[in-house]
Amino acid sequence: MDSGNASEGRLRDLLIRGLAGDAAAYRAFLRELSAHLRAFLRKRLVRLPDEVEDLVQEALVAVHNQRHTYDPGQPLTAWLHAIARYKLIDFLRRRARQDVYNDPLDEDNDVLAAPDNEAADARRDLVKLLASLPDRQRLPIVHVKLQGLSIVETARLTGMSESAVKVGIHRGMKALAAKIGGTG
């Protein structure tokens, strides 16, 4: 998704016209947005090119379903990136869960395979830990702590109140600490 001023302005104009009832503008918004989403996701899923189109469609559906939460006074790109990143994280979480269940446990010869990357291990562990949390805790942590969105942006994106976002972060971090410490 290009964050250039021309694309931002054009997409924002089409969305606002679409929200006001201009069906042709809304169709144009979705068409142009799909091209931006495709480029955004291709860069992040270089090794999984077959998954890009499904994720583009998921993100478009999410944008459509959340269109009422867009604040015209805020940059459109930040709102769109938040939705696209959430869909990408959700996909990676689902994929990590599938990989755990599809991993053969009885192959002893893999023990001395090339060492794994610590950062990749940490990401995988974080995805698993976050997946164990309920949405009301997981989503605020992902949006605020990992994606860097504000409490206000996260509340708008998730439909939660600002205080619920803060509580979700606090309780979620406490639950994660307990799980890491072995008491959860």
PyMOL commands that set and color helices and strands:
alter all, ss='L'
color gray80, all
select helices_A, chain A and resi 5-19+23-44+49-69+76-102+108-110+118-131+135-146+151-158+162-181
alter helices_A, ss='H'
color red, helices_A
deselect
rebuild
show_as cartoon
